[in-house]
Amino acid sequence: MRDLIARILAWMLTALTPRRPGRHTAEYQADQPAPSAEPVSPWSRPWTSPTKEEARAIFRQQVEATLALQVIRERRRAAALATMGVDYPYSYPGAPFTAEHFTAAGVSA
């Protein structure tokens, strides 16, 4: 009985609701804008590599990022050793003190 009721309900819903045009109907195709131009194939022109200036800028960014990570690594290492009571002389470009300032009585670390 439930199956019969469900079938009647489904039939009523499909019969009473307005139909929308499907993707493959002429109405749907008429509403769509025509493609303006064919897409350009990537194989139609040769491979273009970065210029010398672009490559230099890319490598400069990588070097700056590496230097920044080295500074962070040195600071973390010094902090970890300081928690163990070890003086770790570290320095970085632009630091107010050099590594020689951290040596005691001429003993280098």
KOLROBA-363745 format. One record per residue (C-alpha): residue number from 1; residue in one letter; x negated, y negated, z. Coordinates in steps of 0.5 Angstrom, whole numbers, padded with zeros to 4 digits, always signed. Layout:
BEGIN
NODE, NUM, a, X, Y, Z $
...
***
This chain:
BEGIN
NODE, 1, m, +0000, +0000, +0000 $
NODE, 2, r, -0006, -0005, +0002 $
NODE, 3, d, -0009, -0003, -0005 $
NODE, 4, l, -0002, -0005, -0009 $
NODE, 5, i, -0002, -0012, -0005 $
NODE, 6, a, -0009, -0014, -0006 $
NODE, 7, r, -0008, -0012, -0013 $
NODE, 8, i, -0002, -0017, -0014 $
NODE, 9, l, -0005, -0022, -0010 $
NODE, 10, a, -0011, -0022, -0015 $
NODE, 11, w, -0007, -0022, -0021 $
NODE, 12, m, -0003, -0028, -0018 $
NODE, 13, l, -0009, -0032, -0016 $
NODE, 14, t, -0012, -0031, -0023 $
NODE, 15, a, -0005, -0032, -0027 $
NODE, 16, l, -0004, -0039, -0023 $
NODE, 17, t, -0011, -0042, -0022 $
NODE, 18, p, -0013, -0046, -0028 $
NODE, 19, r, -0018, -0043, -0033 $
NODE, 20, r, -0025, -0046, -0033 $
NODE, 21, p, -0029, -0045, -0040 $
NODE, 22, g, -0034, -0040, -0039 $
NODE, 23, r, -0041, -0041, -0042 $
NODE, 24, h, -0040, -0038, -0048 $
NODE, 25, t, -0034, -0041, -0050 $
NODE, 26, a, -0034, -0046, -0056 $
NODE, 27, e, -0031, -0051, -0051 $
NODE, 28, y, -0037, -0051, -0046 $
NODE, 29, q, -0042, -0051, -0052 $
NODE, 30, a, -0038, -0058, -0054 $
NODE, 31, d, -0039, -0061, -0048 $
NODE, 32, q, -0047, -0059, -0047 $
NODE, 33, p, -0052, -0065, -0050 $
NODE, 34, a, -0056, -0062, -0056 $
NODE, 35, p, -0063, -0061, -0055 $
NODE, 36, s, -0067, -0067, -0057 $
NODE, 37, a, -0073, -0064, -0059 $
NODE, 38, e, -0077, -0057, -0059 $
NODE, 39, p, -0082, -0057, -0053 $
NODE, 40, v, -0089, -0057, -0055 $
NODE, 41, s, -0093, -0051, -0054 $
NODE, 42, p, -0099, -0051, -0050 $
NODE, 43, w, -0103, -0047, -0055 $
NODE, 44, s, -0102, -0053, -0060 $
NODE, 45, r, -0108, -0057, -0058 $
NODE, 46, p, -0114, -0055, -0055 $
NODE, 47, w, -0116, -0054, -0048 $
NODE, 48, t, -0118, -0061, -0045 $
NODE, 49, s, -0123, -0061, -0039 $
NODE, 50, p, -0123, -0066, -0034 $
NODE, 51, t, -0128, -0072, -0036 $
NODE, 52, k, -0135, -0073, -0032 $
NODE, 53, e, -0132, -0078, -0028 $
NODE, 54, e, -0126, -0074, -0026 $
NODE, 55, a, -0130, -0068, -0024 $
NODE, 56, r, -0135, -0073, -0020 $
NODE, 57, a, -0129, -0076, -0016 $
NODE, 58, i, -0126, -0068, -0015 $
NODE, 59, f, -0133, -0066, -0012 $
NODE, 60, r, -0134, -0073, -0008 $
NODE, 61, q, -0127, -0071, -0005 $
NODE, 62, q, -0129, -0064, -0003 $
NODE, 63, v, -0136, -0067, +0000 $
NODE, 64, e, -0133, -0072, +0004 $
NODE, 65, a, -0128, -0067, +0007 $
NODE, 66, t, -0133, -0062, +0008 $
NODE, 67, l, -0137, -0067, +0012 $
NODE, 68, a, -0131, -0069, +0016 $
NODE, 69, l, -0130, -0061, +0018 $
NODE, 70, q, -0137, -0061, +0020 $
NODE, 71, v, -0137, -0067, +0025 $
NODE, 72, i, -0130, -0063, +0028 $
NODE, 73, r, -0134, -0057, +0028 $
NODE, 74, e, -0140, -0060, +0032 $
NODE, 75, r, -0136, -0063, +0037 $
NODE, 76, r, -0132, -0057, +0038 $
NODE, 77, r, -0138, -0053, +0039 $
NODE, 78, a, -0141, -0059, +0044 $
NODE, 79, a, -0135, -0059, +0048 $
NODE, 80, a, -0135, -0051, +0048 $
NODE, 81, l, -0142, -0051, +0051 $
NODE, 82, a, -0141, -0057, +0056 $
NODE, 83, t, -0135, -0053, +0059 $
NODE, 84, m, -0141, -0047, +0060 $
NODE, 85, g, -0146, -0053, +0063 $
NODE, 86, v, -0150, -0053, +0057 $
NODE, 87, d, -0152, -0059, +0054 $
NODE, 88, y, -0152, -0059, +0046 $
NODE, 89, p, -0155, -0065, +0042 $
NODE, 90, y, -0151, -0066, +0036 $
NODE, 91, s, -0151, -0072, +0032 $
NODE, 92, y, -0147, -0074, +0026 $
NODE, 93, p, -0148, -0080, +0020 $
NODE, 94, g, -0146, -0086, +0024 $
NODE, 95, a, -0147, -0084, +0031 $
NODE, 96, p, -0149, -0089, +0036 $
NODE, 97, f, -0154, -0084, +0039 $
NODE, 98, t, -0159, -0079, +0035 $
NODE, 99, a, -0161, -0072, +0037 $
NODE, 100, e, -0167, -0074, +0040 $
NODE, 101, h, -0163, -0079, +0045 $
NODE, 102, f, -0161, -0072, +0048 $
NODE, 103, t, -0167, -0069, +0049 $
NODE, 104, a, -0170, -0069, +0057 $
NODE, 105, a, -0177, -0070, +0058 $
NODE, 106, g, -0179, -0068, +0051 $
NODE, 107, v, -0176, -0061, +0051 $
NODE, 108, s, -0172, -0060, +0044 $
NODE, 109, a, -0166, -0056, +0044 $
***
